[in-house]
Protein backbone atom coordinates (compact mmCIF):
# COMPACT_ATOMS: atom_id res chain seq x y z
CA UNK A 1 0.00 0.00 0.00
CA UNK A 2 1.41 3.40 -0.95
CA UNK A 3 1.85 6.12 1.61
CA UNK A 4 0.12 9.48 1.03
CA UNK A 5 2.69 12.23 0.91
CA UNK A 6 1.61 15.57 2.33
CA UNK A 7 2.57 18.76 0.49
CA UNK A 8 5.75 20.39 1.71
CA UNK A 9 5.81 23.84 3.24
CA UNK A 10 8.71 26.24 2.89
CA UNK A 11 9.20 29.60 4.56
CA UNK A 12 11.37 31.66 2.26
CA UNK A 13 12.96 34.98 3.26
CA UNK A 14 12.21 37.79 0.81
CA UNK A 15 15.20 38.94 -1.19
CA UNK A 16 15.89 40.38 -4.62
CA UNK A 17 15.15 37.07 -6.37
CA UNK A 18 11.62 36.70 -4.97
CA UNK A 19 10.59 40.26 -4.11
CA UNK A 20 8.10 40.26 -7.01
CA UNK A 21 6.39 37.16 -5.55
CA UNK A 22 5.96 38.91 -2.20
CA UNK A 23 4.71 42.13 -3.87
CA UNK A 24 2.18 40.19 -5.96
CA UNK A 25 0.83 38.38 -2.90
CA UNK A 26 0.68 41.71 -1.04
CA UNK A 27 -1.70 43.02 -3.72
CA UNK A 28 -4.13 40.21 -2.86
CA UNK A 29 -3.83 41.11 0.82
CA UNK A 30 -4.47 44.81 0.17
CA UNK A 31 -7.43 44.03 -2.10
CA UNK A 32 -9.01 41.75 0.50
CA UNK A 33 -8.72 44.35 3.25
CA UNK A 34 -9.87 47.23 1.04
CA UNK A 35 -13.48 46.40 1.95
CA UNK A 36 -12.58 47.32 5.55
CA UNK A 37 -9.99 50.04 5.03
CA UNK A 38 -11.68 51.80 2.11
CA UNK A 39 -8.34 51.79 0.32
CA UNK A 40 -8.44 52.02 -3.48
CA UNK A 41 -5.83 51.03 -6.05
CA UNK A 42 -3.91 53.73 -7.90
CA UNK A 43 -4.34 54.62 -11.56
CA UNK A 44 -2.34 51.53 -12.64
CA UNK A 45 -4.56 49.23 -10.57
CA UNK A 46 -1.91 48.69 -7.89
CA UNK A 47 -2.47 49.24 -4.18
CA UNK A 48 0.07 51.23 -2.17
CA UNK A 49 1.52 48.94 0.51
CA UNK A 50 1.22 50.03 4.14
CA UNK A 51 4.29 48.04 5.17
CA UNK A 52 7.38 48.03 3.00
CA UNK A 53 10.16 45.45 3.27
CA UNK A 54 13.53 46.89 4.34
CA UNK A 55 15.13 48.62 7.30
CA UNK A 56 13.33 47.13 10.32
CA UNK A 57 10.85 44.97 8.32
CA UNK A 58 11.67 41.51 7.01
CA UNK A 59 9.35 39.61 4.69
CA UNK A 60 8.82 35.89 4.23
CA UNK A 61 6.84 33.99 1.61
CA UNK A 62 4.95 30.80 2.41
CA UNK A 63 5.33 28.19 -0.33
CA UNK A 64 3.19 25.02 -0.34
CA UNK A 65 4.33 22.32 -2.76
CA UNK A 66 6.24 25.01 -4.66
CA UNK A 67 3.25 27.35 -4.98
CA UNK A 68 3.31 30.83 -3.35
CA UNK A 69 0.61 30.60 -0.70
CA UNK A 70 1.11 33.50 1.70
CA UNK A 71 3.26 36.22 3.16
CA UNK A 72 4.30 37.71 6.45
CA UNK A 73 6.03 41.01 7.19
CA UNK A 74 7.81 41.05 10.55
CA UNK A 75 8.81 44.37 12.09
CA UNK A 76 11.75 44.22 14.51
CA UNK A 77 10.89 46.69 17.26
CA UNK A 78 14.12 46.13 19.19
CA UNK A 79 16.32 43.18 20.11
CA UNK A 80 14.03 40.18 20.62
CA UNK A 81 10.80 42.15 20.13
CA UNK A 82 8.68 41.73 16.99
CA UNK A 83 5.39 42.72 15.43
CA UNK A 84 3.44 40.85 12.76
CA UNK A 85 2.91 43.86 10.49
CA UNK A 86 1.21 41.96 7.64
CA UNK A 87 0.01 38.38 7.31
CA UNK A 88 -1.82 36.85 4.38
CA UNK A 89 -2.71 33.38 3.18
CA UNK A 90 -4.16 32.94 -0.31
CA UNK A 91 -7.84 31.94 0.11
CA UNK A 92 -7.46 28.53 -1.60
CA UNK A 93 -4.85 27.60 1.06
CA UNK A 94 -6.99 28.59 4.07
CA UNK A 95 -8.72 26.21 6.48
CA UNK A 96 -5.90 23.68 5.96
CA UNK A 97 -3.62 24.78 8.84
CA UNK A 98 -1.03 26.39 6.52
CA UNK A 99 -1.47 29.81 8.14
CA UNK A 100 -1.03 28.39 11.62
CA UNK A 101 2.05 26.41 10.61
CA UNK A 102 3.48 29.45 8.82
CA UNK A 103 3.08 31.66 11.91
CA UNK A 104 4.49 28.96 14.20
CA UNK A 105 7.54 28.53 11.94
CA UNK A 106 8.26 32.27 12.14
CA UNK A 107 7.87 32.31 15.93
CA UNK A 108 10.29 29.36 16.24
CA UNK A 109 12.79 31.16 14.00
CA UNK A 110 12.48 34.47 15.88
CA UNK A 111 11.85 33.74 19.56
CA UNK A 112 11.03 36.71 21.74
CA UNK A 113 8.22 39.14 22.51
CA UNK A 114 5.50 39.42 19.86
CA UNK A 115 2.64 41.78 19.10
CA UNK A 116 -0.13 41.31 16.53
CA UNK A 117 -2.90 43.82 15.78
CA UNK A 118 -6.17 43.55 13.89
CA UNK A 119 -8.15 46.52 12.62
CA UNK A 120 -11.81 47.05 13.48
CA UNK A 121 -13.95 44.96 11.16
CA UNK A 122 -11.44 42.10 10.95
CA UNK A 123 -12.93 39.94 13.70
CA UNK A 124 -12.22 36.80 11.68
CA UNK A 125 -8.51 37.72 11.79
CA UNK A 126 -8.63 38.22 15.57
CA UNK A 127 -10.21 34.77 15.94
CA UNK A 128 -7.52 33.23 13.71
CA UNK A 129 -4.77 34.79 15.86
CA UNK A 130 -6.36 33.68 19.16
CA UNK A 131 -6.47 30.08 17.93
CA UNK A 132 -3.01 30.21 16.34
CA UNK A 133 -1.30 31.70 19.39
CA UNK A 134 -3.24 29.36 21.68
CA UNK A 135 -2.00 26.34 19.70
CA UNK A 136 1.66 27.36 20.02
CA UNK A 137 3.39 25.36 22.80
CA UNK A 138 3.86 27.08 26.17
CA UNK A 139 2.52 30.43 25.06
CA UNK A 140 0.11 32.55 27.06
CA UNK A 141 -1.13 35.73 25.48
CA UNK A 142 -2.77 38.94 26.59
CA UNK A 143 -5.37 40.63 24.46
CA UNK A 144 -6.55 44.20 24.69
CA UNK A 145 -7.96 47.09 22.69
CA UNK A 146 -5.25 49.48 21.66
CA UNK A 147 -5.31 52.94 20.09
CA UNK A 148 -2.88 52.53 17.20
CA UNK A 149 -1.61 55.84 15.78
CA UNK A 150 -2.09 54.62 12.18
CA UNK A 151 -5.19 52.38 12.37
CA UNK A 152 -7.12 53.73 15.36
CA UNK A 153 -8.73 51.19 17.70
CA UNK A 154 -7.33 47.72 17.09
CA UNK A 155 -7.47 44.34 18.82
CA UNK A 156 -3.97 43.46 20.00
CA UNK A 157 -2.40 40.23 21.21
CA UNK A 158 0.94 40.20 23.02
CA UNK A 159 2.93 37.10 23.94
CA UNK A 160 6.43 35.68 24.15
CA UNK A 161 7.97 32.63 22.53
CA UNK A 162 10.98 30.69 23.75
CA UNK A 163 13.83 29.35 21.61
CA UNK A 164 13.11 25.90 20.26
CA UNK A 165 13.45 23.74 17.17
CA UNK A 166 13.88 25.99 14.15
CA UNK A 167 15.19 28.96 16.11
CA UNK A 168 18.63 30.31 15.25
CA UNK A 169 21.03 27.42 15.61
CA UNK A 170 18.24 24.93 14.86
CA UNK A 171 16.48 24.08 11.60
CA UNK A 172 17.03 26.73 8.94
CA UNK A 173 14.52 28.06 6.44
CA UNK A 174 15.26 27.74 2.77
CA UNK A 175 16.25 30.81 0.83
LUMDO-273171 format. One line per 3 residues: for each residue x, y, z of C-alpha. Coordinates in nm, 2 decimals. Each point is the difference from the previous one (the first is absolute). Layout:
% LUMDO-273171
X:Y:Z ~ ...;
This chain:
% LUMDO-273171
0.00:0.00:0.00 ~ 0.14:0.34:-0.09 ~ 0.04:0.27:0.25;
-0.17:0.34:-0.06 ~ 0.26:0.27:-0.01 ~ -0.11:0.34:0.14;
0.10:0.32:-0.18 ~ 0.31:0.16:0.12 ~ 0.01:0.34:0.15;
0.29:0.24:-0.03 ~ 0.05:0.34:0.17 ~ 0.22:0.21:-0.23;
0.16:0.33:0.10 ~ -0.08:0.28:-0.25 ~ 0.30:0.11:-0.20;
0.07:0.15:-0.34 ~ -0.08:-0.33:-0.18 ~ -0.35:-0.04:0.14;
-0.10:0.36:0.09 ~ -0.25:0.00:-0.29 ~ -0.17:-0.31:0.14;
-0.04:0.17:0.34 ~ -0.13:0.32:-0.17 ~ -0.25:-0.19:-0.21;
-0.14:-0.18:0.31 ~ -0.01:0.33:0.19 ~ -0.24:0.13:-0.27;
-0.24:-0.28:0.08 ~ 0.03:0.09:0.37 ~ -0.07:0.37:-0.06;
-0.29:-0.08:-0.23 ~ -0.16:-0.22:0.26 ~ 0.03:0.26:0.27;
-0.12:0.28:-0.22 ~ -0.36:-0.08:0.09 ~ 0.09:0.09:0.37;
0.26:0.27:-0.06 ~ -0.17:0.18:-0.29 ~ 0.34:0.00:-0.18;
-0.01:0.02:-0.38 ~ 0.26:-0.10:-0.26 ~ 0.19:0.27:-0.18;
-0.04:0.09:-0.37 ~ 0.20:-0.31:-0.10 ~ -0.23:-0.23:0.20;
0.27:-0.05:0.27 ~ -0.06:0.05:0.37 ~ 0.26:0.20:0.20;
0.14:-0.23:0.27 ~ -0.03:0.11:0.36 ~ 0.31:-0.20:0.11;
0.31:0.00:-0.22 ~ 0.28:-0.25:0.03 ~ 0.33:0.14:0.10;
0.16:0.17:0.30 ~ -0.18:-0.15:0.30 ~ -0.25:-0.21:-0.20;
0.09:-0.35:-0.13 ~ -0.23:-0.19:-0.23 ~ -0.06:-0.37:-0.05;
-0.20:-0.19:-0.26 ~ -0.18:-0.32:0.08 ~ 0.03:-0.26:-0.27;
-0.21:-0.32:0.00 ~ 0.11:-0.27:-0.25 ~ 0.19:0.27:-0.19;
-0.29:0.24:-0.03 ~ 0.00:0.34:0.16 ~ -0.27:-0.02:0.27;
0.05:0.29:0.24 ~ 0.22:0.27:0.15 ~ 0.10:0.15:0.32;
0.17:0.33:0.08 ~ 0.18:0.01:0.34 ~ 0.10:0.33:0.15;
0.30:-0.02:0.24 ~ -0.09:0.25:0.28 ~ 0.32:-0.06:0.19;
0.22:-0.29:0.09 ~ -0.23:-0.30:0.05 ~ -0.32:0.19:-0.05;
-0.21:-0.04:-0.31 ~ -0.33:0.10:-0.16 ~ -0.20:-0.18:-0.26;
-0.05:0.30:-0.23 ~ -0.17:-0.19:-0.29 ~ -0.12:-0.36:-0.03;
-0.18:-0.15:-0.29 ~ -0.09:-0.35:-0.12 ~ -0.15:-0.05:-0.35;
-0.36:-0.10:0.04 ~ 0.03:-0.34:-0.17 ~ 0.26:-0.09:0.27;
-0.21:0.10:0.30 ~ -0.17:-0.24:0.24 ~ 0.28:-0.25:-0.05;
0.23:0.11:0.28 ~ 0.26:0.16:-0.23 ~ -0.05:0.34:0.16;
0.05:-0.14:0.35 ~ 0.30:-0.20:-0.10 ~ 0.15:0.31:-0.18;
-0.04:0.22:0.31 ~ 0.14:-0.27:0.23 ~ 0.30:-0.05:-0.23;
0.08:0.38:0.02 ~ -0.04:0.00:0.38 ~ 0.24:-0.29:0.03;
0.25:0.18:-0.22 ~ -0.03:0.33:0.19 ~ -0.06:-0.08:0.37;
-0.09:0.30:0.21 ~ -0.28:0.24:0.08 ~ -0.27:0.03:-0.26;
-0.29:0.24:-0.08 ~ -0.27:-0.05:-0.26 ~ -0.28:0.25:-0.07;
-0.33:-0.03:-0.19 ~ -0.19:0.30:-0.13 ~ -0.37:0.06:0.09;
-0.21:-0.21:-0.23 ~ 0.25:-0.29:-0.02 ~ -0.15:-0.22:0.27;
0.07:-0.31:-0.20 ~ 0.37:0.09:0.01 ~ -0.01:0.05:0.38;
-0.16:-0.34:0.03 ~ 0.27:-0.16:-0.22 ~ 0.27:0.16:0.22;
-0.16:-0.11:0.33 ~ -0.01:-0.36:-0.13 ~ 0.35:0.01:-0.16;
0.17:0.15:0.31 ~ -0.19:-0.23:0.23 ~ 0.12:-0.31:-0.20;
0.37:0.11:0.03 ~ 0.17:-0.20:0.28 ~ 0.05:0.17:0.34;
-0.14:0.33:-0.11 ~ -0.24:0.21:0.20 ~ -0.12:0.32:-0.16;
-0.17:0.32:0.11 ~ -0.26:0.17:-0.21 ~ -0.12:0.36:0.02;
-0.14:0.29:-0.20 ~ 0.27:0.24:-0.10 ~ 0.00:0.34:-0.16;
0.24:-0.04:-0.29 ~ 0.13:0.33:-0.14 ~ -0.05:-0.12:-0.36;
-0.31:-0.22:0.02 ~ -0.19:0.13:0.30 ~ -0.16:-0.25:0.23;
0.14:-0.35:-0.06 ~ -0.02:-0.34:0.17 ~ 0.35:-0.08:0.12;
0.16:-0.33:0.12 ~ 0.33:0.00:0.18 ~ 0.20:-0.31:0.09;
0.35:-0.14:0.03 ~ 0.16:-0.31:-0.17 ~ 0.30:-0.19:0.12;
0.28:-0.14:-0.21 ~ -0.07:-0.34:-0.13 ~ 0.03:-0.22:-0.31;
0.05:0.23:-0.30 ~ 0.13:0.30:0.19 ~ 0.34:0.13:-0.09;
0.24:-0.29:0.04 ~ -0.28:-0.25:-0.07 ~ -0.17:-0.08:-0.33;
0.05:0.26:-0.27 ~ -0.25:0.14:-0.25 ~ 0.08:-0.04:-0.36;
0.10:0.31:-0.20;
